[in-house]
Amino acid sequence: MSITSLGEYDFPSRSRQELYGDDQLVTLWFQDTMWWCSPVMFRAPRAMTWADFWAQMIVPLAEEDPDFDAATARTWTLHGAPFEPQDGMTLTELGIRHKDVIGTRVAA
């Protein structure tokens, strides 16, 4: 079956960066878990440090999973490539941009 275009899409995105000011959308994908069936998206300040993003946004949500342990070692990906977050660096300094997807799983 061929794909037929209904026409040119010439409308500004309703989730473009400029609408979020100093914030951005960041998607987190909990991989290899039975609890999370799909990625989750956060609105986070670009100047937020990784330590704050982890403690204030990820952990409170992830704790809903009865198997989650914040102290467990994790592997991370950004843009599908290995990623090593640094607690004192901001999301911007880490290269995390608007609508990026960060993947995580328990380290093997």
C-alpha positions, 0 to 999 in steps of 0.5 A, a space after each residue: 500500500 502506498 502512502 498518499 500525502 494529504 498536502 504540505 504540512 505548513 504549520 508551526 509545531 505546538 510543542 516547539 522549543 520557543 513556547 517553553 522559555 527556559 524549559 524543555 521537554 525531555 523524554 525518559 524511556 525505562 527499558 527492560 521493565 515490566 512496569 513502564 509500557 512507554 516512555 514518559 516526558 518531563 518538562 524540565 528547566 534547561 539549567 537544571 542539574 542532572 542530580 536535581 533532574 534525577 532526584 526531583 523528577 525521575 525518582 518520584 515517578 520511578 518509585 511507583 515501580 515496586 522493583 525500582 531502587 534508586 541506588 541500583 547502577 544503571 546504564 544510560 543512552 542519549 540519541 541511542 548512544 551510551 551516555 554518562 550523566 554527571 550530577 553537577 552538569 546541567 541538562 544543556 551541558 550534558 547535550 540534552 536538547 528539547 524533545 530528546 529521548 534518554 534511555 535507561 536500564 539496570 546495569 548488567 
